[in-house]
Each structure stands twice: as structure tokens, then as C-alpha cells.
Amino acid sequence: MSLPVDAVAALEAFQAVASWEQRARLLMQWGERLPVLADDEKVDANLVQGCESLVWLVGRLQDGHWQFAASSEARMIRGLVALLLARVNGLSAAELQAVDLPDWFAQLGLSRQLSPSRSNGLNAVLQRMRELSRTHN
């Protein structure tokens, strides 16, 4: 399965830096790029269950491809979610089902930094994306 353009850009950026400090900085920068969600999108219905940090997620289907937007108060989570969005935006519902989250973060060199709670939270975000894609096809 070919990667979305943003995912390729993320891989190239993260594989170009060697140290964890540089990766952490890069992670924060990716988080800063997340578009801000409107207040009317930051509602309970869009809150992802299973995250320790508050994460809001909205998604829409455009020409058979999913586009997601998300927001979080936590800087580290914002960065991780931004990288997840880079990986999934533009995918079809079927491709979304096939995304391997641990593999993606391993490729980015970030799996060591994913605590179990962060890992669970990101899995919850991905599960929510999959739910949205199943209810809208």
C-alpha cells in the first residue's frame, strides 16, 4: 500500500534526525501544524474515548477518501495525532482498516517513546476513525 504524501514527508523528516531530542522537537513541530478545530467541533460527541488526554476527532468522506482533523490539549499527543493524521488522511475506508499503528510509529523511530497509555490513546483514535469510516460507507 502506498503512503499518503504527508506520511512520506513525515518518514523522511523523522528518519533524517538521529537523536531523541531532535525527534521530540520535530514531534512538537508536527503538533503545531494541526489545524485548530472550531469550538463547535470540540463537543463531547467528537471526544475520543480511551485517551488519557482530551482528543477531539472529526472526519469527512471526500470522493471515497477520508480526511480527518483532530485536536488535543497535550503537546506530545498533538504531535503523535498529527503523525497519525499524516498516515491516514486520504485513505479509503478499506485502507484505513489495514493501517498498522505500531509499525508506523516504529518506522518513524518513535515506538520506544510510546508509553502504554499513549499507545492505547492512539489506538483509540484509530479505532474511532475506523468506526466513522464504517458508519459512512
Backbone bond lengths (Angstrom), bond angles and torsions (degrees), N, CA, C in turn:
res aa  C-N    CA-C-N  psi(-1)  N-CA   C-N-CA  omega(-1)  CA-C   N-CA-C  phi
1 M - - - 1.470 - - 1.533 108.29 -
2 S 1.297 116.14 128.97 1.467 118.55 -179.18 1.522 109.65 -78.85
3 L 1.316 115.04 150.95 1.467 120.74 -176.93 1.523 110.65 -88.12
4 P 1.348 116.58 146.96 1.462 119.80 171.58 1.539 109.92 -60.50
5 V 1.323 115.67 155.34 1.470 122.04 -178.05 1.526 112.04 -53.82
6 D 1.340 117.08 -44.23 1.469 120.66 -179.56 1.522 111.61 -63.42
7 A 1.333 116.12 -35.03 1.464 120.14 -179.99 1.519 110.18 -68.35
8 V 1.332 116.89 -40.22 1.468 121.04 177.32 1.532 109.30 -62.22
9 A 1.333 116.63 -43.41 1.465 121.34 178.57 1.530 110.64 -60.87
10 A 1.332 116.22 -42.07 1.468 120.58 179.68 1.524 110.32 -63.74
11 L 1.320 116.47 -46.36 1.469 120.50 179.66 1.516 111.03 -58.72
12 E 1.328 116.10 -47.05 1.467 119.96 -179.19 1.525 110.79 -61.38
13 A 1.328 116.36 -42.82 1.467 120.54 -178.93 1.528 111.25 -64.44
14 F 1.334 116.12 -47.20 1.471 119.19 -175.99 1.524 112.39 -73.36
15 Q 1.325 116.96 -33.03 1.461 118.34 179.27 1.526 112.10 -75.61
16 A 1.327 116.45 -14.45 1.468 120.52 179.64 1.529 112.26 -83.24
17 V 1.332 117.55 -15.12 1.473 119.69 179.81 1.524 110.03 -106.50
18 A 1.313 114.49 142.00 1.461 119.34 -172.71 1.527 113.66 -97.16
19 S 1.320 116.63 -41.40 1.466 118.25 -171.24 1.520 112.28 -91.15
20 W 1.323 115.40 157.12 1.458 120.58 178.07 1.526 110.82 -64.16
21 E 1.351 117.44 -35.80 1.469 120.14 179.70 1.525 109.93 -59.59
22 Q 1.348 115.91 -43.98 1.472 119.66 179.81 1.532 110.68 -65.75
23 R 1.337 115.74 -39.92 1.471 119.22 178.63 1.520 110.83 -63.94
24 A 1.343 115.80 -41.35 1.469 120.27 -179.79 1.526 110.02 -62.26
25 R 1.337 116.19 -42.11 1.467 120.36 178.91 1.524 109.85 -63.37
26 L 1.317 115.75 -44.16 1.456 121.88 179.31 1.537 110.56 -61.68
27 L 1.321 115.24 -40.16 1.454 121.21 178.91 1.527 110.38 -60.21
28 M 1.319 116.27 -45.42 1.468 121.34 178.63 1.534 110.28 -62.30
29 Q 1.345 116.42 -41.09 1.464 120.27 179.78 1.530 110.91 -62.72
30 W 1.322 116.55 -40.76 1.464 119.36 177.06 1.522 110.24 -62.85
31 G 1.325 115.66 -39.47 1.462 120.10 178.71 1.518 112.16 -62.61
32 E 1.344 115.99 -37.02 1.465 120.42 179.92 1.528 111.28 -65.93
33 R 1.320 116.50 -24.24 1.463 120.62 -177.90 1.519 113.91 -78.92
34 L 1.328 116.43 -13.28 1.470 118.46 -179.23 1.520 108.91 -60.58
35 P 1.326 117.07 127.56 1.470 118.53 176.41 1.525 109.08 -62.80
36 V 1.307 115.95 145.55 1.464 120.69 -179.51 1.531 108.89 -74.50
37 L 1.311 115.68 133.38 1.467 119.14 176.08 1.522 108.78 -78.89
38 A 1.322 115.55 145.55 1.465 120.51 175.77 1.523 108.84 -67.95
39 D 1.331 115.86 153.05 1.469 119.76 -179.41 1.527 111.59 -56.84
40 D 1.338 116.75 -35.51 1.473 118.26 -178.30 1.534 112.10 -74.00
41 E 1.344 116.93 -6.59 1.456 120.26 173.98 1.537 111.00 -95.34
42 K 1.336 115.42 -18.73 1.472 119.86 178.20 1.521 109.41 -87.44
43 V 1.326 114.69 64.37 1.464 120.78 -179.56 1.524 108.35 -116.84
44 D 1.333 115.21 162.19 1.463 120.12 -177.47 1.526 113.01 -54.17
45 A 1.328 116.22 -35.59 1.470 119.96 -178.14 1.530 111.52 -61.72
46 N 1.331 117.06 -25.92 1.461 121.33 -179.03 1.527 113.54 -98.90
47 L 1.335 116.89 0.22 1.460 120.43 178.21 1.528 109.17 -73.80
48 V 1.312 116.37 134.25 1.461 120.43 177.96 1.524 108.90 -82.57
49 Q 1.320 116.54 123.83 1.460 121.12 177.05 1.530 108.83 -77.89
50 G 1.328 116.82 141.84 1.456 119.71 176.50 1.522 113.68 99.41
51 C 1.323 116.95 2.65 1.466 120.96 175.72 1.528 108.34 -102.54
52 E 1.341 116.25 138.24 1.468 119.00 175.17 1.518 109.63 -70.51
53 S 1.333 116.24 -37.30 1.460 121.07 176.59 1.526 107.86 -90.62
54 L 1.320 115.44 156.05 1.462 118.16 176.70 1.527 108.79 -74.15
55 V 1.318 115.52 125.45 1.459 121.00 175.71 1.526 107.87 -131.82
56 W 1.333 115.41 124.89 1.457 120.94 175.63 1.521 107.52 -103.37
57 L 1.334 115.48 141.69 1.456 119.81 -178.88 1.521 109.88 -137.55
58 V 1.323 115.59 131.17 1.462 120.79 172.26 1.525 107.72 -127.70
59 G 1.304 115.87 149.50 1.457 119.65 -179.61 1.506 110.19 -144.12
60 R 1.334 115.00 147.70 1.464 118.28 173.50 1.508 109.31 -139.94
61 L 1.309 113.80 149.21 1.457 121.47 -179.37 1.517 108.41 -94.70
62 Q 1.345 116.57 125.06 1.463 121.14 177.62 1.519 108.14 -126.69
63 D 1.321 115.75 115.86 1.463 121.13 179.46 1.529 112.89 50.18
64 G 1.322 116.36 43.43 1.455 120.10 176.86 1.519 115.05 80.46
65 H 1.339 116.77 3.83 1.466 120.52 179.87 1.521 109.47 -123.58
66 W 1.337 115.28 140.75 1.452 120.87 -176.89 1.524 112.37 -87.30
67 Q 1.322 114.77 138.96 1.463 122.24 172.37 1.526 106.80 -125.16
68 F 1.324 115.48 121.71 1.463 119.78 -179.47 1.524 109.83 -112.91
69 A 1.319 114.73 152.44 1.459 121.26 171.02 1.523 105.49 -133.39
70 A 1.323 115.48 146.85 1.456 118.95 -177.72 1.512 109.60 -148.71
71 S 1.314 115.04 163.03 1.448 120.91 178.75 1.517 109.25 -148.45
72 S 1.313 115.70 148.90 1.462 120.70 174.79 1.515 108.65 -148.34
73 E 1.322 114.72 151.76 1.467 120.24 177.36 1.530 110.61 -77.25
74 A 1.323 116.82 -27.02 1.468 121.18 -174.21 1.530 110.19 -85.94
75 R 1.338 116.91 126.44 1.469 121.35 -173.64 1.528 112.73 -61.84
76 M 1.323 116.08 -45.61 1.464 119.48 -178.66 1.530 110.22 -63.58
77 I 1.319 116.61 -43.75 1.461 121.26 179.75 1.528 110.20 -64.11
78 R 1.337 116.33 -39.90 1.469 119.84 178.16 1.518 110.44 -57.07
79 G 1.333 116.29 -43.42 1.463 120.46 178.74 1.520 112.12 -63.88
80 L 1.335 116.05 -45.14 1.464 120.34 -179.85 1.524 111.20 -64.55
81 V 1.339 115.91 -40.59 1.465 120.18 178.41 1.528 110.25 -66.01
82 A 1.335 116.66 -39.15 1.473 120.19 178.26 1.531 109.89 -59.84
83 L 1.324 116.61 -40.18 1.467 120.59 179.11 1.526 111.22 -70.22
84 L 1.318 116.77 -33.59 1.461 120.09 175.31 1.532 109.41 -66.08
85 L 1.336 117.00 -43.57 1.463 120.83 178.46 1.531 110.89 -61.64
86 A 1.337 115.89 -39.30 1.471 119.66 178.16 1.525 109.84 -58.69
87 R 1.325 115.29 -36.35 1.471 120.64 -177.38 1.528 112.71 -75.70
88 V 1.336 117.54 -32.87 1.471 119.16 -171.49 1.520 115.38 -106.28
89 N 1.329 118.93 -21.47 1.457 118.49 -176.77 1.522 110.99 -64.63
90 G 1.324 115.07 132.12 1.458 120.50 -179.48 1.518 113.44 95.12
91 L 1.333 117.26 -1.49 1.463 120.08 179.92 1.529 110.87 -85.56
92 S 1.319 115.22 156.11 1.467 120.42 171.42 1.519 107.88 -79.78
93 A 1.330 116.97 169.19 1.464 120.89 178.79 1.530 110.69 -59.33
94 A 1.332 116.91 -41.12 1.468 120.60 -179.62 1.528 111.28 -64.26
95 E 1.340 116.84 -42.41 1.470 120.73 178.85 1.521 110.67 -65.41
96 L 1.320 115.95 -35.66 1.465 121.66 179.07 1.530 110.61 -61.60
97 Q 1.335 116.60 -39.37 1.467 120.72 179.30 1.528 110.92 -63.36
98 A 1.332 116.28 -28.44 1.466 120.53 -173.27 1.531 114.23 -90.42
99 V 1.336 118.05 -4.25 1.469 120.47 -177.90 1.529 110.31 -63.47
100 D 1.324 115.27 129.68 1.467 121.97 178.98 1.523 107.65 -103.88
101 L 1.332 115.23 100.64 1.464 121.42 -174.80 1.532 113.28 -61.83
102 P 1.348 119.09 -50.65 1.475 118.66 -179.96 1.527 111.88 -59.34
103 D 1.318 116.42 -37.79 1.457 120.61 179.75 1.530 111.09 -65.11
104 W 1.327 116.51 -42.05 1.467 121.33 -179.90 1.525 110.62 -60.93
105 F 1.346 117.62 -48.07 1.460 119.81 -178.49 1.531 111.62 -71.71
106 A 1.328 116.92 -26.82 1.470 120.29 173.96 1.525 109.60 -66.55
107 Q 1.333 117.00 -43.28 1.468 120.45 178.44 1.527 111.44 -60.82
108 L 1.339 115.79 -34.52 1.467 120.73 179.40 1.531 111.40 -77.69
109 G 1.332 116.46 -10.72 1.461 120.01 -177.71 1.518 112.47 78.06
110 L 1.327 116.15 24.69 1.466 119.66 -176.29 1.525 113.71 -112.46
111 S 1.324 117.86 -0.43 1.473 117.93 -173.67 1.524 112.46 -63.28
112 R 1.328 117.59 -32.92 1.462 119.86 179.88 1.526 111.36 -63.24
113 Q 1.327 116.00 -29.12 1.463 120.11 -176.45 1.522 112.65 -88.54
114 L 1.330 116.51 -3.26 1.460 119.04 179.66 1.521 109.72 -85.58
115 S 1.314 116.47 102.44 1.463 119.86 175.47 1.530 107.57 -66.47
116 P 1.341 117.30 160.10 1.470 118.58 178.43 1.531 112.70 -54.08
117 S 1.330 117.59 -38.95 1.467 118.79 -178.19 1.532 111.29 -69.36
118 R 1.340 117.35 -38.55 1.469 119.86 176.98 1.523 110.56 -66.51
119 S 1.329 114.67 -41.27 1.458 120.81 178.43 1.527 110.46 -60.19
120 N 1.325 115.81 -45.98 1.465 120.77 177.65 1.516 111.44 -61.58
121 G 1.329 115.67 -41.53 1.463 120.21 179.88 1.514 112.01 -62.71
122 L 1.339 116.31 -44.70 1.464 120.18 178.98 1.523 110.91 -66.14
123 N 1.324 116.13 -37.71 1.460 119.42 175.45 1.520 110.75 -61.81
124 A 1.330 116.03 -38.63 1.469 120.40 178.56 1.526 110.29 -63.76
125 V 1.342 116.78 -39.53 1.467 120.91 178.22 1.533 109.54 -63.42
126 L 1.325 116.04 -46.31 1.463 120.18 -179.92 1.535 110.89 -63.44
127 Q 1.339 116.56 -41.12 1.475 120.03 178.17 1.527 110.64 -61.39
128 R 1.322 115.94 -39.64 1.472 120.61 179.16 1.533 109.65 -64.62
129 M 1.326 117.19 -40.38 1.467 121.06 177.00 1.530 109.87 -60.20
130 R 1.334 114.68 -43.76 1.472 119.38 -179.33 1.528 110.88 -64.90
131 E 1.353 116.04 -39.47 1.469 119.68 177.34 1.516 110.43 -60.85
132 L 1.338 115.91 -47.49 1.457 120.39 179.37 1.527 110.34 -58.07
133 S 1.322 116.30 -42.16 1.467 119.16 -176.77 1.529 111.01 -69.73
134 R 1.336 117.29 -29.57 1.466 119.60 179.11 1.527 111.65 -75.15
135 T 1.328 116.65 -33.04 1.457 119.03 -176.84 1.527 112.43 -81.89
136 H 1.330 117.18 -11.04 1.469 120.78 -176.30 1.517 114.11 -117.67
137 N 1.346 118.00 24.20 1.457 114.02 -178.50 1.519 111.79 -108.85
